[in-house]
Amino acid sequence: MPEVIFAGPAGRLEGRYQPSKEKNAPIAIILHPHPQFGGTMNNKIVYDLFYMFQKRNFTTLRFNFRGIGRSQGEFDHGTGELSDAAAALDWIQSLHPDSKNCWVAGYSFGSWIGMQLLMRRPEIEGFISIAPQPNTYDFSFLAPCPSSGLIIHGDADKVAPAKDVQGLVDKLHTQKGITITQKTLSGANHFFSNDAELLIAECSDYLDRRLAGELADPRPKRLR
């Protein structure tokens, strides 16, 4: 897959990019875990999500947040990383102007950034949020959450306890016009140490069902 360097708000950003053969294929952007705790675009789960979307003919991008790998800048506690994600989406959309729809998938810290990006970009029609941390990060900006998606986590997660994730899911379930699908993996920890294959299988099943028109309320397009 092509290695790419593109302009970000704090300097260049490094990514891996695989265009679809179809001009109007949907875009998927994959966001990695916390930069200060070893998170990079080469995380195995991020890598597997990248290929999951690519196999389904999405134009797909994963990249390093500022200060990681060859990406310039310094860690910015989420604010700058959200700007990085927006710049990444801008860059890939500039190469694929016929692509109207987009998905965002994020793992841990990346899921928090992804959900914020979702609020700002009406073209994002679906999300996959893996092991979000509502006990650490504020998700109150999801008022309301504009798109249907999957929240998937483990019931043995000590970093993002299941009860906290459940609270986030329960709050989102009260919102109308979207469908939030929740999957809880029995025995899985925050790193899905022995459950990565099952995690990707569940994410793949969800994406296939969404692409078949299931698990989402019909919704009017938000104005861009």
C-alpha positions in Angstrom: 0.0 0.0 0.0 1.3 3.5 -0.8 3.1 5.4 2.0 1.9 9.0 1.9 2.9 12.3 3.5 0.3 15.1 3.5 0.0 18.5 5.1 -1.4 18.7 8.6 -2.1 21.6 10.9 1.3 21.1 12.8 3.4 20.0 9.8 3.4 16.9 7.7 1.5 13.7 8.6 2.5 10.2 7.7 0.0 7.7 6.5 -0.8 4.5 4.6 -3.4 4.9 1.8 -5.1 2.5 -0.5 -7.5 3.9 -3.1 -10.4 1.9 -4.4 -10.6 1.1 -8.1 -14.0 2.8 -8.1 -14.1 6.6 -8.4 -17.1 7.1 -6.1 -16.2 4.4 -3.6 -16.8 5.4 0.1 -13.9 6.5 2.2 -12.8 5.0 5.5 -10.4 6.6 7.9 -8.9 4.6 10.8 -7.7 6.4 14.0 -5.1 4.8 16.3 -4.9 4.5 20.1 -3.2 7.0 22.5 0.1 8.4 21.1 1.7 8.6 24.6 0.9 5.0 25.4 2.4 3.3 22.3 -0.5 4.0 19.9 0.5 4.2 16.2 -1.1 3.5 12.8 0.7 0.2 12.8 -1.2 -1.1 15.8 -2.5 -4.6 14.9 -6.2 -3.7 15.3 -5.8 -0.5 13.3 -4.0 -2.5 10.6 -6.7 -5.1 10.5 -9.5 -2.5 10.4 -7.7 -0.9 7.4 -7.8 -4.2 5.5 -11.3 -4.9 6.5 -12.5 -1.7 4.8 -10.1 -2.1 1.9 -11.4 -5.6 1.2 -14.9 -4.1 0.8 -13.7 -1.7 -1.8 -13.4 1.4 0.4 -10.7 4.0 -0.3 -8.9 3.6 3.0 -6.5 5.7 5.1 -4.7 5.2 8.4 -2.2 7.7 9.6 0.0 8.7 12.6 -1.2 11.5 14.8 1.2 14.4 15.3 4.5 13.5 16.9 4.3 9.8 16.0 6.6 8.2 13.5 7.3 10.7 10.7 4.3 12.9 11.6 5.5 16.3 12.8 4.3 18.2 15.9 3.7 17.3 19.5 0.9 15.6 21.4 -2.0 18.0 22.0 -4.3 16.2 24.4 -6.9 15.6 21.7 -7.5 19.1 20.3 -4.7 18.9 17.8 -5.3 15.2 17.0 -8.9 16.1 16.0 -7.4 18.7 13.7 -5.1 16.1 12.3 -8.0 13.8 11.6 -10.0 16.6 9.9 -6.9 17.4 7.7 -6.6 13.7 6.8 -10.2 13.5 5.7 -9.7 16.8 3.7 -6.7 15.3 2.0 -8.3 12.1 1.0 -11.4 13.8 -0.2 -9.3 16.2 -2.4 -8.1 13.1 -4.2 -11.5 11.5 -4.4 -14.1 14.3 -5.1 -16.6 11.8 -6.3 -16.7 9.9 -3.0 -19.7 11.2 -1.1 -19.8 8.9 1.9 -17.4 8.2 4.6 -16.9 6.0 7.6 -14.6 6.5 10.6 -13.2 3.8 12.8 -11.3 4.5 16.0 -9.7 2.4 18.8 -9.5 3.6 22.4 -8.2 7.3 22.2 -8.9 7.1 18.4 -12.6 6.3 19.1 -12.9 9.6 21.0 -11.3 11.5 18.2 -13.4 9.7 15.7 -16.7 10.5 17.4 -15.7 14.2 17.6 -14.9 14.1 13.8 -18.3 12.6 13.2 -20.0 15.6 14.8 -18.2 18.0 12.5 -18.4 16.2 9.2 -21.9 15.4 7.8 -20.6 13.1 5.1 -19.7 10.5 7.8 -22.5 8.0 7.7 -21.2 5.3 9.9 -18.7 4.7 12.7 -17.0 1.9 14.6 -15.9 2.8 18.1 -13.7 0.2 19.7 -13.1 0.3 23.5 -14.1 3.9 24.0 -13.2 5.5 27.4 -16.1 7.6 28.7 -14.6 7.2 32.2 -11.5 9.2 30.9 -12.8 11.3 28.0 -15.9 13.5 27.8 -18.4 12.2 25.3 -21.1 14.8 26.1 -20.6 16.4 22.7 -22.7 13.6 21.2 -25.8 15.6 21.6 -27.2 14.3 19.5 -25.0 11.7 17.8 -25.7 12.2 14.1 -25.0 8.7 12.6 -25.6 5.1 13.3 -22.6 3.0 14.4 -21.1 0.1 16.4 -19.7 0.4 19.9 -17.7 -2.7 20.7 -15.8 -3.5 23.9 -14.8 -6.2 26.3 -16.4 -7.0 29.7 -12.9 -7.5 31.3 -11.6 -4.1 30.2 -10.0 -2.4 33.2 -9.0 0.8 31.2 -12.6 1.4 30.0 -14.8 -0.5 32.4 -17.9 -2.1 30.9 -20.3 -0.1 33.2 -18.9 3.2 31.9 -19.2 2.1 28.3 -22.7 0.9 29.0 -23.6 4.3 30.4 -22.5 5.9 27.1 -24.5 3.3 25.1 -27.6 3.8 27.2 -27.5 7.5 26.7 -27.1 7.1 22.9 -30.0 4.6 22.8 -32.4 7.4 23.9 -31.7 9.4 20.8 -34.0 9.1 17.8 -33.1 8.7 14.2 -30.0 6.6 14.7 -29.3 2.9 15.6 -26.5 2.2 18.0 -25.3 -1.4 17.9 -23.4 -2.6 20.9 -21.3 -5.7 21.1 -19.7 -6.8 24.4 -16.9 -9.5 24.1 -16.9 -11.9 27.0 -13.5 -12.0 28.7 -11.9 -9.4 26.4 -9.6 -6.7 27.9 -8.8 -3.3 26.5 -6.1 -4.7 24.2 -8.2 -7.7 23.0 -5.1 -9.8 23.8 -6.7 -13.1 22.9 -9.7 -11.7 21.1 -8.4 -9.6 18.2 -9.7 -12.1 15.6 -13.2 -12.2 17.1 -13.1 -8.4 17.4 -12.4 -8.0 13.6 -15.0 -10.7 12.8 -17.7 -8.7 14.7 -16.7 -5.5 13.1 -16.7 -7.1 9.7 -20.2 -8.6 10.3 -21.5 -5.2 11.3 -20.0 -3.4 8.3 -21.4 -6.1 5.9 -24.9 -5.7 7.5 -24.7 -1.9 7.2 -23.6 -2.1 3.6 -26.6 -4.4 3.0 -28.9 -1.7 4.4 -29.4 -3.1 7.9 -28.8 -1.6 11.4 -29.4 2.0 10.5 -32.5 4.2 10.5 -33.2 5.9 7.1 -32.1 9.4 7.7 -32.1 12.6 5.7 -28.7 13.8 4.6 -27.3 16.5 6.8 -26.5 19.7 5.0 -22.8 20.1 4.4 
